[in-house]
Amino acid sequence: MSKKRIQYSSEFKTKLALAAIRGDETVPQLAARYNVHPTQINSWKRQLIEQAAELFCKNNTAANKEQPTTDDLHRVIGQLAVERDFLARKLNH
């Protein structure tokens, strides 16, 4: 019988990593409270620390991915223009 892996939400991971960084409780205490292996909490803590600097970069790639590029917008405008012309022709026939 295989054991199914638990998928934790990003909010949960962040909550535990921040708690571990703050040091209000030790990692073993957090692990016992939330029923998560201490190694996993330490891994989330390390990831948070390593990636924290990226949040403040001017060229934050995560933020740039959310915003459409000029090419994306031109592509959408072109598609909408074609659809409008098609519908206008169908309406006139």
C-alpha positions in Angstrom: 0.0 0.0 0.0 1.5 3.3 -1.1 1.3 6.5 1.0 -0.2 9.5 -0.9 1.8 12.7 -0.9 0.2 15.7 0.8 0.0 18.8 -1.3 0.4 21.9 0.9 -0.9 25.3 -0.2 1.6 28.1 -0.9 -0.1 30.1 1.9 0.5 27.2 4.4 4.2 26.9 3.3 4.7 30.6 3.7 3.1 30.7 7.1 5.3 27.9 8.4 8.5 29.3 6.8 7.9 32.7 8.2 7.2 31.2 11.7 10.4 29.3 11.5 12.3 32.5 10.5 10.8 34.5 13.3 11.8 31.9 15.8 8.8 32.2 18.1 8.7 28.4 18.1 11.4 26.0 17.1 11.2 24.0 13.9 10.4 20.8 15.8 7.7 22.5 17.7 6.1 23.8 14.5 6.5 20.4 12.9 4.6 18.8 15.9 1.9 21.4 15.9 1.2 21.2 12.1 2.1 17.5 11.6 4.8 18.3 9.0 8.3 16.9 9.0 10.9 19.3 10.3 13.0 18.8 7.2 10.2 20.1 5.0 9.8 23.2 7.1 13.5 23.9 6.9 13.3 23.4 3.1 10.5 26.0 2.8 12.4 28.3 5.1 15.5 28.1 2.9 13.5 28.6 -0.3 11.8 31.7 1.2 15.2 33.2 2.3 16.8 32.4 -1.0 14.0 33.9 -3.1 13.2 36.9 -1.0 15.6 39.2 -2.9 13.7 38.5 -6.1 10.6 40.1 -4.7 12.3 43.5 -4.7 14.0 43.3 -8.1 13.1 46.0 -10.7 12.8 43.3 -13.4 10.8 40.9 -11.3 9.9 38.2 -13.8 6.9 36.9 -11.9 5.3 40.4 -12.0 6.2 40.8 -15.7 4.6 37.5 -16.6 1.3 38.7 -15.3 1.3 41.8 -17.5 0.7 41.3 -21.2 3.5 42.5 -23.5 2.9 45.0 -26.4 3.1 42.0 -28.8 0.4 40.2 -26.9 -1.8 43.3 -27.0 -1.3 43.8 -30.7 -2.1 40.1 -31.3 -5.4 40.5 -29.4 -6.3 43.8 -31.3 -5.6 42.0 -34.6 -7.8 39.1 -33.6 -10.6 41.4 -32.5 -10.4 43.4 -35.8 -10.6 40.2 -37.9 -13.6 39.0 -35.8 -15.3 42.5 -36.1 -14.8 42.5 -39.9 -16.1 39.0 -40.3 -19.2 39.8 -38.2 -19.8 43.0 -40.2 -19.7 41.1 -43.5 -22.1 38.5 -42.2 -24.5 41.2 -41.0 -24.5 43.0 -44.4 -25.3 39.8 -46.3 
